[in-house]
């Protein structure tokens, strides 16, 4: 604080205001808990909602784009972290849904093996995110 004041920057020392200090520290803790772990959490107040979703920036987590095709079918444009090859994964929410062209079924064991470089990626977090957001269970996958 003294170094900043020497530079003649106008600052507000929030530690001098107990209510503001408490609010900023609780918000900082909430952000750390939400964005610095691989656990999915939802925090809600009467006037706002902060939530964390699966992000490709998490180390070891693959990139993907989710595209709804119909109510019981999504496709993922999945990008392998190792070889950067894009592959299509089909997500079914119902039985007997025909496979779309060039799509690979979402694996039952949540382990996706890249057809190009054979790298295995754990899709459990992605499965949990999709199921939480849609309120439906992914079914009809196969072991890859």
Buried (B, 14 or more C-beta within 10 A) or exposed (E): EEEEEEEEEEEEEBEEEEEEEEEEEEEEEEEEEBEEEEEBEEEEEEEEEBEBEBEEEEEEBBBBEBEEEEEBBBBBEBBBBEEEEEBBBBBBBEEEBEEEEEBBBBBBEBEBBBEEEEBEBBBEBBBBBBBBEBEBEBBBBEEB
